[in-house]
Amino acid sequence: MKRVASYVFFIALCGLALSQLKKDRKCLREKVITFPELTTNSWVQLHPNVSMDLSEITVCLRFYTEQASPSPCLFSLATPSNPQDFSLRWSGDSKLYQLFIHNTQVDFKGLTFNMNQWNSVCATWDAKSGLAQMFVNEVASIKKAVGTKVSFKGNPVIALGQYQTQYGGGFLLPSTFTGFLADVHVHGQVLITRQIKTYMEAKSKNKYKLGDYINWHNLMYTITGSAQVEEKHQVTFYTKEEQQ
């Protein structure tokens, strides 16, 4: 009996060690997370720096894809009460961006989606006004009313690469993202236009405002499946003027 108990304890320790190996806190500046295959088994969970109590929010990220799935999800924040508390995806069929606030969807038309090029995206929402706005590659959308006027609270599961239809899961293959994601920052405020413009224009040597809720330069994350962290220079090409 003692031998069995010791064996079970050893297996538990090994399982704990393996789970800890999948979590890391690193500066991912000039790095990307690669999602190499269309599968619901690969995703990245982001662990916030502080507990969630946000009356305002700005989510900024960059993505590079060939649009292998019909509606790739770029960012998904779920709580036990709202699977799409704050989610962002591209609809290839309708050619528009879809933003979900507290499970309510709003569409943004006429914003660019450049295949096999880097796209920079920021989305904002204010609980006081209920207004959301999107910025893609330095082009701003109009503001739209969406969601109930309540703050983001609770214990979130923040996913990259998958669209959550339930808290921490329920992934759908048509919404699986393939490609590269980088520079993910979440702010507990609505950034002003100048700050968003600085993020959009940022090259490797430029500085922009880092997220206080999720910070790509000080990121705690968990990788599941075939997703992996790589150097950004492997997929980024600069002109001679940009290299000077």
N, C-alpha and C positions, 0 to 999 in steps of 0.2 A: 504493500500500500504506500509506503514511504517512497519507493522507487517510482511509482506512478505519479505521485504528487510532485516529486522533483522534476519528472519529465514534463508534466503540464506547466509547471512554473518556468522551466527553461523555454518551452515553446512560447509562452506568454511574453517573456523577455525578448525573444527574437522578433516576435510580431511587433512589439513596441519599438524596438530598434529600427526595424524596417520602415515603420510608419514615420518615425522621426527623420529618416533619410530622405523622405519625399517632401519634407518641409524645409524651407530655407528663408533666410533674410539676406538680401543682397542689394547692391546698387546695380540696376540694370541699364544705366546710362550707356548709350551706344550699343545696346543689345536688343534683340527681338525674341519673341516667343514664336516658334514655328509650329504650325498645325499641319502636318504633312499628308493626312489622309481623311477621307470622308467617312467618319465613324462617330457613333455616340459614346464610344469608350474613352475618348481623349478630351480632356478639358483642364483648365487651370482655375483653381480657387484662390482668390485674393483675400488676405486677412487684414482688416482695417487696423489703423493705429489706435483708435479710441472707440468707445461705444457709440452707437448710432443714435443721434438726436439732432436731425438736420431740418431746419425750416427752409433752407435754400440749398441748391446743389448745382454744381457744374461738373460734367464728366468730359474729359478730353482724352483722345487717343489717336493713334495713327494705324492704318491698316493697308495691306498690300495683298491683293488676291486676284485670281482669275475667275471668280464667281462660279465655283464648281457646284454650289447648291442653290436652289431657287431663292431662299431668303436667309442668307447667312447672318447669324447673330453676332454682333460686335461686343456687347456688354449686357450682362443680365444680373440684376440685384433682386433677390427674392427674400421675403419674410414669411413666417408661418401663415399670416393672413392674406398676403398678396404675392403670388408667384412671380408677377411682373410688377414689382413695386417701382423699379426703374430699369427698363430694358430698351435696348437700341438695336435695330436690325435694318438690313436693306432688303427691299422686295424687288427681286429681279423681274418678276412678272409685271408689276405695276410701275417699275422704274421710279421708286421713291423710298425715302427713309421713313421708318415707323418707330415712333417713340411711345413707350408705355409708362404711364404714371399711375400708381395705385390701381393697376389692372385696366386702366382706360387707355385706349389707343388713339393717337393723333398722327396724321400723315403730313409729311413735308415734301412738296413737289419741287421740281426744277433745280435741285442741288446736284452737283457733279458726283459721278462715280467712275473713276478712272481705273480701268482694268490694267493689271500688271504695272501699276504706278503707285507711289505712296499717296494716300488720301489722309488729310488731317481733319478731324471731326471734333466739335465741341457741342454739347447739348446742355441747356440750362433750364431750371424750373424754380419758381418761387411760390411757396405755400400761401403767402399773404395775398398775392394777386391771382394765383392759379395759372399764370402765364408761362408757357414754354417757348423756347427759341432754339434753332439749330444754326451752326456755322460749319460749312464744309469748304475747305480749300479757299479760305478768305472771302467766301460769299455767305451773306447772312440771309436767313429766312425771315418771314414775317413772324410776329408773336401770335401764339394760339392758346386759347383756354383749354385745359385738360386736367382731369383728375379732381378728386376732392381736395379741398384746401386744408389739409392736415400734414403735419411734419412726418418725416421718415423716422420711425422708431422701431426698436426691436433688435433681434439677433439676426443679422442678414447673412445670406450665402451669396457671395459675389463670384460670378463665373465668367470666364473668357472662353470663347470657342463653342459654347452651347447655349441654347435657349431653354430656360427652366419653365416647364408647365406645372411643376409642383416644387415645393420647398426643397432645394438641393437635388433635383433630379427631374425625371419625366422628359428626358431629352428627345428631340425629334430630328430625324436624319435630314429632312429638307432645310432645317435651320442650323445645321452644323457648319461651322466656319473652317475653311482651309486657306492657308496662306501665312502671313506674318502680322503680328500685332506688336505695337511698341508704344512707349511714352504714355502709358496709362496713368492719368492723374484724376483724383476726385477731390473737389473742394467743397467745403461746407458753406459756400456762399455763391452768389451769382457774380461771376467775373465781369468786369467792365469790358467794353469792346476793345479798348487798347490792350488789355492783358490777353485777350483771346487772339488778337492780331499778332502779338509777340509770340504766342505759342505757335500759331500757324506758320510764321516766317522763320521759326527757329531752325538753324543749321547746327552743326556739331559744336560750334564755339559760342553760339548765342545763348543768353540766359532768359528763362521765362519763369513764371510763378509755379512753384511745385505744389502738389496737392497736400493738404493737411490731413485729409481722411485716408486717401490712398496716394502714396508717393512712389513713383517708379524708381527713384534714386535711393529709396530705402524701403524695399518691398518684401513683405512676408507673403509667401505663396506656397501652394501645394500643386504639384503636377501629377496628373493621372494619365496613363496611356502613352501614346507615341509623341505627345507634345514635348518640346525641348527648347532650351535657351541657346541662342547662337549669337555670334557677333553680327552687328548690323552691317558692317562694311562688306559682308559677303553678298549682299543683295542690293546695295546702294551704289549708284554711280553718279559722279559729280562732273560738271563741265570744268574746263580749264579755269574759267573765271571764278567758280566756286571754290576751287582748290587753292587759290592764291590767298 
